[in-house]
């Protein structure tokens, strides 16, 4: 049998194909465009994601046919997306991503009217604009007509899974990042549904990450399959990045920095918090994902380059030039410090209104100092999250890193110095797609609805 992992990411839709030993045979990624109709709004077209997936499946079917083998496909997805669909599965709204801040006023109202800590401990999701719970409340307040006629509220993966199988189902790990899911009982949380003003029939049915099915047929455009693939619903990109980067054992933490960033460990029972600091989401049976996510990662470097760095070469070449210069700047940047909250922030402050700043500026500072200060600022933010994890009894001995930041030796070195931990690079393709393959290859008992 061959194994494929497909990751529905914020920036790309990605696919990899592996043999039964896990060796990488093929990979491809297709761009996903994000639209910003207003400041702080982050929307995507679900039909574009669906078209990307059909293209990948078509290419995948040709490769599998050439091997004359069966294939199991497992799915990964970015967390916190939400959209409205009608009874025919047609999108009634754009797909609203994790980065969208439009529900910030609703967040402030919920914090005043809700037992936030109790809700946080039950759902594992802080009250923040990233949360689909808060986004649904925003729709109810701003677009009542759309809210009233919504058949279901679904994530990007829920929508793709329905397109492929005809079933409205959500895996536990993506569902538990919605703020609507009880991570202890692994079912929709009644208190959250009441806050959102919806019922559980308006959400997909929760299923384990091991749930598999073989559809009777695939929609047109998904390839010509001699033998239909076995589909496994899979999990969130965070959980699967831990699997893909081999961060599953005690003492091993996963660090991912791409557009945004996160640090995560797998734990065997949920933590009881006394204050809001980290997230904790359901993973596979008997495990939860504990960690913190930051809004400001690779997108921060892209912003800095666009605003302050100019050059006749490609953006990548320009950035590499300045990273080489920043590598010559001593640690500490001669007193220059950066609070890197250009895009607001999730962990450790969970404040969409958080703002960035540079302090300690003097006339001897140049662009390379500011760039290095940004990298050190992100490392400092991650260090604060690591400290919160250690307060919960998590002992981190090694960090396995993945994501775009590993291409910069400087950034990896700065992160090692900032965290005081050895970082091991895991670069076997995309970590989340690789994790989907790892999950698919497990000998897990068939899970029926």
C-alpha positions as CSV (number, residue, x, y, z in Angstrom):
1,X,0.0,0.0,0.0
2,X,1.0,3.6,-0.7
3,X,0.4,6.4,1.7
4,X,-0.5,10.0,0.9
5,X,-0.6,13.0,3.2
6,X,-2.6,16.1,2.2
7,X,-2.2,19.3,4.2
8,X,-4.8,22.1,3.8
9,X,-2.5,24.9,4.8
10,X,-3.1,28.7,5.1
11,X,-0.6,29.4,2.3
12,X,-0.5,26.2,0.3
13,X,-2.5,23.0,-0.3
14,X,0.2,20.4,-0.2
15,X,0.5,16.7,-0.9
16,X,3.1,14.0,-0.5
17,X,3.2,10.3,-1.5
18,X,5.2,7.7,0.4
19,X,5.8,4.0,0.0
20,X,5.1,1.5,2.8
21,X,8.5,2.2,4.4
22,X,7.7,5.9,4.5
23,X,10.1,6.9,1.8
24,X,9.1,10.1,0.0
25,X,8.1,9.4,-3.6
26,X,6.5,12.7,-4.7
27,X,5.4,16.1,-3.4
28,X,3.6,19.1,-4.7
29,X,2.1,22.3,-3.3
30,X,-0.4,24.8,-4.8
31,X,-0.8,28.3,-3.7
32,X,-3.9,29.5,-1.7
33,X,-4.7,33.2,-2.0
34,X,-5.8,35.2,1.1
35,X,-8.0,38.3,0.6
36,X,-8.1,41.3,3.0
37,X,-11.3,43.3,2.2
38,X,-10.8,45.3,5.4
39,X,-7.9,45.8,7.9
40,X,-7.6,42.7,10.0
41,X,-9.8,40.5,7.8
42,X,-8.3,37.3,6.4
43,X,-10.6,35.4,4.0
44,X,-10.1,32.6,1.5
45,X,-12.2,31.1,-1.3
46,X,-13.1,27.5,-0.3
47,X,-13.7,26.7,-4.0
48,X,-10.1,27.6,-4.7
49,X,-9.0,25.1,-2.0
50,X,-11.3,22.5,-3.5
51,X,-9.9,23.0,-7.0
52,X,-6.3,22.7,-5.6
53,X,-7.3,19.4,-3.9
54,X,-8.8,18.1,-7.1
55,X,-5.6,18.9,-9.0
56,X,-3.5,17.1,-6.4
57,X,-5.7,14.1,-6.4
58,X,-5.7,13.9,-10.1
59,X,-1.9,14.0,-10.1
60,X,-1.8,11.5,-7.3
61,X,-4.1,9.0,-9.1
62,X,-1.6,8.9,-12.0
63,X,1.3,8.2,-9.7
64,X,-0.6,5.5,-7.9
65,X,-1.8,3.9,-11.1
66,X,1.8,3.7,-12.3
67,X,2.7,1.8,-9.1
68,X,-0.3,-0.6,-9.4
69,X,-0.9,-0.3,-5.7
70,X,-3.7,0.7,-3.4
71,X,-3.4,4.0,-1.6
72,X,-4.6,5.5,1.8
73,X,-4.9,9.2,1.9
74,X,-4.8,11.1,5.3
75,X,-5.7,14.8,5.7
76,X,-4.1,17.6,7.7
77,X,-5.6,21.1,8.1
78,X,-4.8,24.5,9.6
79,X,-6.9,25.1,12.6
80,X,-9.6,27.8,13.5
81,X,-11.1,28.3,10.1
82,X,-14.9,28.6,9.7
83,X,-17.5,29.3,7.1
84,X,-21.3,29.0,6.5
85,X,-22.8,26.5,4.1
86,X,-26.3,25.8,3.0
87,X,-28.2,22.5,2.8
88,X,-26.5,21.7,-0.6
89,X,-23.1,22.3,0.8
90,X,-22.7,25.6,-1.1
91,X,-20.6,28.2,0.7
92,X,-22.6,31.1,2.0
93,X,-19.6,33.0,3.2
94,X,-15.8,33.1,2.6
95,X,-13.6,30.8,4.6
96,X,-12.5,32.9,7.6
97,X,-8.9,31.9,8.7
98,X,-7.2,31.8,12.0
99,X,-5.5,35.2,11.4
100,X,-8.8,37.1,11.1
101,X,-9.4,39.7,13.8
102,X,-12.9,40.9,12.9
103,X,-14.5,39.4,16.0
104,X,-12.3,41.4,18.4
105,X,-15.2,43.4,19.8
106,X,-17.2,40.2,20.4
107,X,-14.1,38.8,22.2
108,X,-14.2,41.8,24.6
109,X,-17.9,41.4,25.2
110,X,-17.5,37.6,25.9
111,X,-14.8,38.3,28.4
112,X,-17.1,40.6,30.3
113,X,-20.1,38.3,30.2
114,X,-18.7,34.8,30.5
115,X,-16.8,32.7,33.0
116,X,-13.8,32.7,30.6
117,X,-11.5,30.5,32.7
118,X,-14.2,27.8,33.1
119,X,-14.9,27.8,29.3
120,X,-11.1,27.8,28.6
121,X,-10.6,24.7,30.8
122,X,-13.5,22.9,29.2
123,X,-12.7,23.7,25.6
124,X,-8.9,24.2,25.7
125,X,-9.3,27.3,23.5
126,X,-8.7,30.8,24.7
127,X,-11.3,33.5,24.0
128,X,-9.6,35.2,21.0
129,X,-10.5,36.3,17.5
130,X,-8.8,33.2,16.1
131,X,-11.6,31.1,17.7
132,X,-14.5,30.0,15.4
133,X,-16.8,30.5,18.4
134,X,-16.0,34.2,18.4
135,X,-16.3,34.4,14.6
136,X,-19.8,32.8,14.7
137,X,-20.9,35.3,17.3
138,X,-19.6,38.0,15.0
139,X,-21.8,36.7,12.1
140,X,-24.8,36.5,14.4
141,X,-24.3,40.2,15.4
142,X,-23.4,41.6,12.0
143,X,-25.1,39.3,9.4
144,X,-28.2,38.0,11.1
145,X,-29.9,37.0,7.8
146,X,-26.9,34.8,6.8
147,X,-26.6,33.5,10.4
148,X,-30.3,32.4,10.4
149,X,-30.1,30.6,7.1
150,X,-26.8,28.7,7.8
151,X,-27.3,25.0,7.5
152,X,-23.9,24.2,9.0
153,X,-20.8,25.9,10.3
154,X,-17.7,24.1,9.0
155,X,-13.9,24.3,8.8
156,X,-11.9,24.0,5.6
157,X,-11.3,20.3,6.2
158,X,-14.9,19.6,7.1
159,X,-15.9,21.1,3.8
160,X,-13.3,19.1,1.8
161,X,-14.3,15.9,3.6
162,X,-17.9,16.5,2.7
163,X,-17.0,17.0,-0.9
164,X,-15.1,13.7,-1.0
165,X,-17.4,11.5,1.1
166,X,-20.8,13.3,1.3
167,X,-20.6,13.2,5.1
168,X,-20.4,16.2,7.4
169,X,-17.8,15.0,9.9
170,X,-15.1,16.8,11.9
171,X,-12.0,15.1,13.4
172,X,-11.5,15.6,17.2
173,X,-8.3,17.7,16.9
174,X,-9.7,20.2,14.4
175,X,-13.0,20.4,16.2
176,X,-11.3,21.0,19.5
177,X,-9.6,24.1,18.2
178,X,-13.0,25.7,17.5
179,X,-13.9,26.8,21.1
180,X,-17.0,24.8,20.6
181,X,-15.7,21.3,21.7
182,X,-15.4,19.7,25.1
183,X,-11.9,18.3,25.1
184,X,-12.7,16.0,28.0
185,X,-15.8,14.4,26.7
186,X,-14.8,14.8,23.0
187,X,-18.2,16.1,22.0
188,X,-19.7,19.5,21.2
189,X,-19.8,21.8,24.3
190,X,-23.3,22.8,25.3
191,X,-22.1,26.1,26.9
192,X,-20.2,27.2,23.8
193,X,-23.2,26.3,21.5
194,X,-25.4,28.5,23.7
195,X,-22.9,31.4,23.5
196,X,-22.8,31.0,19.7
197,X,-26.6,30.7,19.4
198,X,-26.4,27.5,17.4
199,X,-27.2,23.8,18.0
200,X,-25.0,20.7,17.5
201,X,-26.9,19.7,14.3
202,X,-25.4,22.8,12.7
203,X,-22.0,21.3,13.2
204,X,-20.4,18.2,11.7
205,X,-20.4,15.0,13.6
206,X,-17.2,14.5,15.6
207,X,-15.1,11.5,14.8
208,X,-11.6,10.2,15.9
209,X,-8.6,11.1,13.8
210,X,-8.3,7.4,12.9
211,X,-11.7,7.4,11.2
212,X,-11.5,5.9,7.7
213,X,-13.8,5.2,4.8
214,X,-13.8,4.2,1.2
215,X,-16.2,6.3,-0.8
216,X,-18.4,4.7,-3.5
217,X,-17.0,7.2,-6.0
218,X,-15.0,10.4,-6.1
219,X,-16.3,13.6,-7.6
220,X,-15.3,14.5,-11.2
221,X,-11.8,16.0,-11.5
222,X,-10.3,13.9,-8.6
223,X,-8.5,11.6,-10.9
224,X,-9.0,8.2,-12.5
225,X,-8.5,5.6,-9.8
226,X,-8.3,1.9,-10.8
227,X,-9.0,1.2,-7.1
228,X,-10.6,3.9,-5.0
229,X,-8.3,5.2,-2.3
230,X,-9.0,4.7,1.4
231,X,-9.6,8.1,3.0
232,X,-8.6,8.8,6.6
233,X,-9.9,12.1,8.1
234,X,-6.7,12.8,9.9
235,X,-6.1,15.8,12.2
236,X,-4.9,19.3,12.7
237,X,-1.7,20.6,11.3
238,X,-0.4,21.2,14.8
239,X,-1.0,17.6,16.0
240,X,0.3,16.1,12.8
241,X,3.4,18.3,12.7
242,X,4.3,16.7,16.1
243,X,4.0,13.3,14.5
244,X,5.9,14.4,11.3
245,X,8.7,15.9,13.3
246,X,9.0,12.9,15.7
247,X,8.0,15.0,18.7
248,X,5.8,12.4,20.4
249,X,7.9,11.2,23.3
250,X,8.2,12.8,26.8
251,X,10.7,15.6,26.8
252,X,10.5,16.3,23.1
253,X,8.8,19.5,22.0
254,X,7.9,20.5,18.4
255,X,8.6,24.0,17.2
256,X,7.1,25.1,13.9
257,X,7.6,28.6,12.4
258,X,6.1,29.2,9.0
259,X,3.6,32.1,8.4
260,X,2.9,32.0,12.1
261,X,4.5,29.8,14.7
262,X,3.8,27.4,17.5
263,X,5.4,25.1,20.1
264,X,3.6,21.9,21.2
265,X,4.0,18.7,23.2
266,X,1.8,15.7,23.5
267,X,0.4,14.9,26.9
268,X,-1.6,12.0,28.4
269,X,-4.2,14.0,30.3
270,X,-5.5,17.6,30.1
271,X,-4.1,20.3,32.4
272,X,-6.3,22.3,34.8
273,X,-5.3,26.0,34.3
274,X,-5.6,28.8,36.9
275,X,-5.0,31.4,34.3
276,X,-5.2,31.6,30.5
277,X,-1.8,31.0,28.9
278,X,-1.6,28.0,26.6
279,X,-3.9,26.0,24.3
280,X,-4.7,22.3,24.7
281,X,-6.6,20.4,22.1
282,X,-7.7,16.8,21.7
283,X,-5.3,14.7,19.6
284,X,-5.6,10.9,19.0
285,X,-7.3,8.7,21.6
286,X,-5.8,9.2,25.0
287,X,-3.6,12.2,24.1
288,X,-3.9,16.0,24.0
289,X,-1.8,18.7,22.4
290,X,-0.5,21.3,24.8
291,X,1.3,24.5,23.6
292,X,1.1,28.0,22.4
293,X,0.7,29.7,19.0
294,X,2.1,33.0,17.9
295,X,0.7,35.3,15.2
296,X,4.1,36.7,14.3
297,X,6.5,34.3,12.5
298,X,7.6,34.4,8.8
299,X,4.8,36.9,8.1
300,X,6.8,39.4,10.3
301,X,9.9,39.1,8.1
302,X,7.7,39.5,4.9
303,X,6.2,42.6,6.4
304,X,9.6,44.1,7.4
305,X,11.0,43.3,3.9
306,X,8.0,44.9,2.1
307,X,8.1,48.1,4.2
308,X,11.8,48.6,4.8
309,X,13.9,46.6,2.4
310,X,14.2,47.3,-1.3
311,X,16.2,45.6,-4.0
312,X,16.2,44.7,-7.7
313,X,16.4,41.0,-6.9
314,X,13.6,38.6,-5.9
315,X,12.2,39.1,-2.4
316,X,13.9,35.9,-1.3
317,X,17.3,37.1,-2.5
318,X,16.8,40.5,-0.9
319,X,15.9,38.8,2.4
320,X,18.9,36.5,2.2
321,X,21.2,39.5,1.7
322,X,19.9,41.2,4.8
323,X,19.9,38.0,6.9
324,X,23.6,37.6,6.0
325,X,24.2,41.1,7.2
326,X,22.2,40.5,10.4
327,X,24.4,37.5,11.1
328,X,27.3,39.9,11.6
329,X,25.4,41.9,14.2
330,X,26.3,40.8,17.8
331,X,23.6,39.2,19.9
332,X,21.6,41.9,21.7
333,X,21.8,44.2,18.7
334,X,23.7,46.8,20.6
335,X,20.8,47.5,22.9
336,X,18.0,47.4,20.3
337,X,15.0,45.3,21.3
338,X,11.8,44.4,19.5
339,X,8.4,43.5,20.8
340,X,7.2,41.6,17.7
341,X,3.4,42.0,17.8
342,X,2.9,43.6,14.4
343,X,-0.1,41.3,13.8
344,X,-1.5,41.4,17.4
345,X,-0.7,38.3,19.3
346,X,-2.0,35.0,20.6
347,X,0.3,33.3,23.2
348,X,1.5,34.4,25.6
349,X,-0.8,37.5,25.8
350,X,-3.9,36.5,23.8
351,X,-4.5,40.1,22.8
352,X,-5.6,41.0,19.3
353,X,-4.9,44.7,20.2
354,X,-1.2,44.0,21.1
355,X,1.2,46.2,19.2
356,X,4.8,46.0,18.2
357,X,7.6,48.3,19.2
358,X,11.4,48.9,19.0
359,X,13.2,50.3,22.0
360,X,16.8,51.3,22.6
361,X,17.2,52.8,19.2
362,X,20.3,55.0,18.5
363,X,22.0,56.4,15.4
364,X,24.4,53.4,15.2
365,X,21.6,51.0,14.4
366,X,21.0,50.0,10.7
367,X,18.5,47.8,8.9
368,X,20.4,44.6,9.8
369,X,20.1,45.5,13.5
370,X,16.4,45.9,13.2
371,X,16.1,42.6,11.3
372,X,18.1,40.7,14.0
373,X,16.1,42.4,16.7
374,X,12.9,41.0,15.1
375,X,14.3,37.5,15.1
376,X,15.4,37.8,18.7
377,X,12.0,39.2,19.6
378,X,10.2,36.2,18.1
379,X,12.6,33.9,20.0
380,X,11.8,35.8,23.2
381,X,8.1,35.3,22.6
382,X,8.5,31.6,22.1
383,X,10.6,31.5,25.3
384,X,7.7,32.9,27.3
385,X,5.5,30.1,26.0
386,X,8.1,27.5,26.9
387,X,8.2,28.9,30.4
388,X,4.4,28.6,30.7
389,X,4.7,25.0,29.6
390,X,7.3,24.3,32.2
391,X,5.0,25.7,34.8
392,X,2.6,23.0,33.9
393,X,5.2,20.3,34.7
394,X,6.4,19.8,31.1
395,X,10.1,19.0,30.9
396,X,11.6,19.8,27.6
397,X,14.9,18.2,26.8
398,X,15.0,18.5,23.0
399,X,13.2,20.6,20.4
400,X,12.4,19.2,17.0
401,X,11.9,22.1,14.5
402,X,10.1,22.4,11.2
403,X,8.7,25.1,9.0
404,X,10.2,27.8,6.7
405,X,12.4,29.3,9.4
406,X,14.7,26.3,9.4
407,X,16.1,27.5,6.0
408,X,17.8,30.3,8.0
409,X,20.8,29.1,10.0
410,X,20.8,32.5,11.7
411,X,17.2,32.2,12.9
412,X,17.7,28.6,14.1
413,X,20.9,29.7,16.1
414,X,19.0,32.7,17.6
415,X,16.2,30.4,18.6
416,X,18.6,27.9,20.2
417,X,20.3,30.7,22.2
418,X,16.9,32.3,23.2
419,X,15.4,29.0,24.4
420,X,18.5,27.5,25.8
421,X,17.7,24.2,24.2
422,X,19.3,22.1,21.5
423,X,17.2,22.3,18.3
424,X,17.1,19.3,15.9
425,X,16.0,20.0,12.4
426,X,13.4,17.7,10.8
427,X,13.2,18.4,7.1
428,X,11.6,15.4,5.6
429,X,9.2,17.4,3.5
430,X,6.3,19.2,5.0
431,X,6.0,18.2,8.7
432,X,2.2,18.2,8.8
433,X,1.7,16.3,5.5
434,X,4.4,13.9,6.8
435,X,2.5,13.5,10.0
436,X,-0.6,12.6,8.1
437,X,1.4,9.8,6.5
438,X,2.6,8.7,9.9
439,X,-0.9,8.6,11.2
440,X,-2.2,6.7,8.1
441,X,0.5,4.1,8.5
442,X,-0.4,3.3,12.1
443,X,-2.2,0.0,12.6
444,X,-5.3,1.5,14.2
445,X,-8.5,-0.4,14.5
446,X,-11.0,0.7,11.9
447,X,-13.3,3.4,13.4
448,X,-16.9,3.3,12.3
449,X,-19.3,6.2,12.7
